[in-house]
Amino acid sequence: MHDLQSILEQCWLKLTLASQTPGAAWRTPVLATVSAQQPRQRTVVLRGVDAAVGSLWLHSDLRSAKFRQLDLQPAVSLLFYDPAAETQLQVRGRAVVHTAGAVWQQLWDSSPESSLRMYLAPQPPGTRCSGPSPNLPEQFVGQLPGRSDLAAGLNNFAVVEIQAEELEWLQLSRAGHRRAAFVVCAGTLQQATWLEP
């Protein structure tokens, strides 16, 4: 691919497929947030992509520290890497937290029980404890809850929409790396340029 538009289209396609395919290389990016004290990174699961509006979706426990950070500073970065294709993608943008609405409901309804069980956790994620803990109600340790049981965790479920503003693509190659940057607004390409790798 030597055409910038084609590269961007392939990135959005690969992101979309990753959001639908467990085990895909770009399925579990690293999310970076900024707090007053220090930057924080954590691996997240890509749950949805809407290339037409430039949004990427994930969900997390509303009680986790990342939401305090996003409230103070919504600028975030996602880092994707595919070791087989030796391709890296950085997506920088703004995070919007949803605790209700159509997308929030759709992601809740479409997520498997195994992905929603964590919202039943009695303690907020990151709470200090005296030893290893699954942080689950006893009846669900080692067992998946039914959909009706999961309703108790609905208040802890939050969706993070990342509105992409910049994408930076890097293709590693023994023949010579290639790098490109894209500026987007609401899914529409504003600027594309090659960068020295």
C-alpha positions as CSV (number, residue, x, y, z in Angstrom):
1,M,0.0,0.0,0.0
2,H,1.5,3.3,-1.1
3,D,-1.6,5.3,-1.1
4,L,-2.4,7.2,2.1
5,Q,-6.2,6.9,1.7
6,S,-5.9,3.2,1.2
7,I,-3.8,2.8,4.4
8,L,-6.3,4.7,6.4
9,E,-9.2,2.6,5.0
10,Q,-7.3,-0.6,5.8
11,C,-6.6,0.6,9.4
12,W,-10.4,1.3,10.0
13,L,-11.2,-2.1,8.4
14,K,-8.7,-3.9,10.6
15,L,-10.0,-2.1,13.7
16,T,-13.6,-3.0,12.8
17,L,-12.7,-6.7,12.3
18,A,-10.7,-6.7,15.6
19,S,-13.7,-5.4,17.5
20,Q,-15.7,-8.4,16.2
21,T,-13.1,-11.1,16.4
22,P,-11.8,-12.5,19.8
23,G,-8.1,-13.2,19.5
24,A,-7.5,-10.6,16.7
25,A,-4.2,-8.8,17.0
26,W,-5.8,-5.4,17.4
27,R,-8.5,-6.6,19.8
28,T,-6.6,-5.7,23.0
29,P,-4.9,-2.3,22.7
30,V,-3.2,-0.3,25.4
31,L,-5.2,2.7,26.6
32,A,-3.2,5.6,28.0
33,T,-4.7,8.3,30.2
34,V,-3.2,11.2,32.0
35,S,-3.8,12.2,35.6
36,A,-2.3,15.0,37.7
37,Q,0.2,12.6,39.2
38,Q,1.4,10.5,36.2
39,P,0.3,8.8,33.0
40,R,-1.4,5.4,33.3
41,Q,-1.7,2.6,30.8
42,R,-3.8,-0.6,30.8
43,T,-4.8,-3.2,28.3
44,V,-8.5,-2.9,27.2
45,V,-10.7,-4.8,24.9
46,L,-12.0,-3.1,21.7
47,R,-15.7,-3.7,21.7
48,G,-16.9,-1.7,18.7
49,V,-15.8,0.6,15.9
50,D,-17.8,3.1,13.8
51,A,-15.4,4.3,11.1
52,A,-18.1,6.6,9.6
53,V,-17.9,8.8,12.7
54,G,-14.4,7.9,13.8
55,S,-15.4,6.3,17.1
56,L,-13.9,3.3,19.0
57,W,-15.8,1.7,21.9
58,L,-14.8,-0.2,25.0
59,H,-16.4,-0.8,28.3
60,S,-15.2,-0.8,31.9
61,D,-16.2,-0.6,35.5
62,L,-17.5,2.9,36.3
63,R,-15.8,2.6,39.7
64,S,-12.3,2.2,38.3
65,A,-9.7,5.0,38.6
66,K,-9.6,5.6,34.8
67,F,-13.0,7.3,35.0
68,R,-11.7,9.9,37.5
69,Q,-8.8,10.5,35.1
70,L,-11.1,10.8,32.1
71,D,-13.3,13.2,33.9
72,L,-10.3,15.5,34.6
73,Q,-8.5,14.9,31.3
74,P,-10.4,13.3,28.4
75,A,-7.4,13.2,26.1
76,V,-6.4,9.6,25.5
77,S,-4.3,7.4,23.3
78,L,-4.8,3.8,22.2
79,L,-1.8,1.7,21.0
80,F,-2.4,-1.3,18.8
81,Y,0.3,-3.7,17.6
82,D,0.0,-6.7,15.3
83,P,3.2,-8.8,15.7
84,A,2.5,-11.0,12.7
85,A,2.0,-8.1,10.4
86,E,4.6,-5.9,12.3
87,T,2.1,-3.0,12.2
88,Q,1.6,-0.5,14.9
89,L,-1.3,2.0,15.1
90,Q,-1.7,4.9,17.6
91,V,-5.1,6.5,17.9
92,R,-5.2,9.8,19.8
93,G,-8.5,11.4,20.6
94,R,-11.0,12.4,23.3
95,A,-12.9,10.0,25.5
96,V,-16.6,10.4,26.2
97,V,-18.2,8.3,29.0
98,H,-21.6,6.8,28.5
99,T,-23.7,5.4,31.3
100,A,-27.0,5.2,29.4
101,G,-28.2,5.5,25.8
102,A,-28.5,3.3,22.7
103,V,-24.8,2.4,22.3
104,W,-24.4,1.7,26.0
105,Q,-27.5,-0.6,25.9
106,Q,-26.3,-2.3,22.7
107,L,-22.9,-3.1,24.1
108,W,-24.4,-4.5,27.3
109,D,-26.9,-6.6,25.3
110,S,-24.3,-7.9,22.8
111,S,-21.5,-8.7,25.3
112,P,-21.2,-12.3,26.5
113,E,-21.8,-13.2,30.1
114,S,-18.0,-13.8,30.6
115,S,-17.3,-10.2,29.7
116,L,-20.0,-8.8,32.0
117,R,-19.4,-10.9,35.1
118,M,-16.7,-8.4,36.3
119,Y,-19.4,-5.8,36.9
120,L,-20.8,-7.9,39.7
121,A,-17.6,-7.2,41.7
122,P,-18.4,-6.2,45.2
123,Q,-15.3,-4.0,45.5
124,P,-14.2,-1.3,43.1
125,P,-11.3,-2.4,40.8
126,G,-7.9,-1.6,42.4
127,T,-9.2,-1.8,46.0
128,R,-6.4,-3.1,48.3
129,C,-7.0,-6.5,49.7
130,S,-5.2,-8.9,52.0
131,G,-4.5,-11.6,49.4
132,P,-5.4,-12.8,45.9
133,S,-9.0,-12.2,45.2
134,P,-11.3,-12.8,42.2
135,N,-13.5,-9.8,43.4
136,L,-16.7,-11.7,42.5
137,P,-19.7,-12.8,44.6
138,E,-19.0,-16.3,45.9
139,Q,-21.6,-18.0,43.8
140,F,-20.0,-16.8,40.6
141,V,-16.4,-17.7,41.3
142,G,-15.6,-20.2,38.6
143,Q,-19.1,-20.1,37.2
144,L,-20.8,-17.7,34.7
145,P,-23.9,-15.9,35.9
146,G,-27.1,-15.9,33.8
147,R,-28.3,-12.7,32.1
148,S,-30.8,-12.0,34.9
149,D,-28.0,-12.3,37.5
150,L,-25.9,-9.8,35.6
151,A,-28.6,-7.0,36.1
152,A,-27.1,-6.4,39.5
153,G,-23.9,-5.1,37.8
154,L,-25.6,-2.8,35.4
155,N,-24.9,0.3,37.5
156,N,-21.2,-0.4,37.3
157,F,-21.2,-0.7,33.5
158,A,-19.8,2.2,31.5
159,V,-19.0,2.6,27.9
160,V,-16.0,4.7,26.8
161,E,-16.3,6.2,23.3
162,I,-12.9,7.4,21.9
163,Q,-13.5,10.0,19.3
164,A,-10.4,9.6,17.0
165,E,-8.6,12.9,16.1
166,E,-5.2,11.6,15.0
167,L,-4.0,8.2,13.8
168,E,-0.4,7.3,13.3
169,W,0.5,4.1,11.3
170,L,3.9,2.4,11.3
171,Q,4.8,-0.6,9.2
172,L,8.0,-2.3,10.1
173,S,10.0,-4.0,7.4
174,R,13.5,-5.2,6.8
175,A,13.4,-3.5,3.5
176,G,12.6,-0.2,5.3
177,H,9.9,1.0,7.6
178,R,7.0,3.2,6.5
179,R,5.1,5.7,8.6
180,A,2.1,7.9,8.1
181,A,-0.1,10.3,10.0
182,F,-3.8,11.2,9.6
183,V,-5.9,13.9,11.1
184,V,-9.6,13.1,11.2
185,C,-12.7,15.0,12.5
186,A,-15.9,13.0,13.1
187,G,-14.6,10.2,10.8
188,T,-13.7,12.6,7.9
189,L,-10.1,12.7,6.8
190,Q,-8.7,16.3,7.2
191,Q,-5.0,15.7,6.5
192,A,-2.8,12.8,5.6
193,T,1.0,12.8,5.4
194,W,4.0,10.5,5.2
195,L,6.4,10.7,8.2
196,E,10.0,9.6,8.4
197,P,10.1,6.3,10.3
